[in-house]
Amino acid sequence: MIQQDKQWLDNHPYILGNVRITPEENRELFAIYNRLTGENMRPTTCGRCVTNVKKTIKHYYDQTRSNS
């Protein structure tokens, strides 16, 4: 996880929870996800898709925090 992504998540601690997010936050989440996984997933409002993206990001984010 690059420092910029970690910093954005640090500044938006609620984002990985079960909350409504803005279109801007949604785009940023998918951009982070794509950088982490190498995929090219497009932002979507599909609830299950967003939840899976958040779970994946949280996994990487928690690893980054535990290594710091």
N, C-alpha and C positions, 0 to 999 in steps of 0.2 A: 504494500500500500504506500503510495507516495505521500510525502509530508503534506502537500496541499489538500489531498483528500481527507487525511486524518484531521487536519485543522478544521476543515469544513464540518466534519462530523462532530468534532469537539464543540464547535459553535452552534450546532443544532442537535443537542443531546436527545431531544424528544423524537427525532425523525425515525429512529429505528423501532419505535413503539407502535402501538395500534392507534394511530392518529391520522386525521385527514391532512393531506399535504397539498401545497400549492403546485400549479403546473411547473413553476421554476424549480421547486424542490424535487419534483418527479424527474425532470430532465437531468438534474445533477445526480440523483441517485442512480439512474440508468447509465450515466456517463462513468460514474465511479465503478459500477458493476462491470461495465464493458472493459475498463482499464484493468480491473482485477482478474477477469476471466478470459480476456482475449476474444470474447464474443462480440457480436454486433446487434444486440437486442435493442429494438426501438422502444422509446417510452410508451407506456400504455396505462390505461386506467383500470385494467383487469385486476380485480382484487387479489386473486390467487397469484398472479404474476408478480405484482408488487410485493406481496408477502414473501415470496420465494427470493426475490432480489434482496429484500431487507435482511432475510435470514443469512444469505450468502455474505453480504457486506458485514453484518454483525459478527460472523465467524472470523473474517479477516481482521476486523477492527479489534475484537477481543484478543486475538493473537498478537497484534501490534502493541496493544496496551500492556499485555502480560510480559512482553519482551523488553519493555522500556524500563 
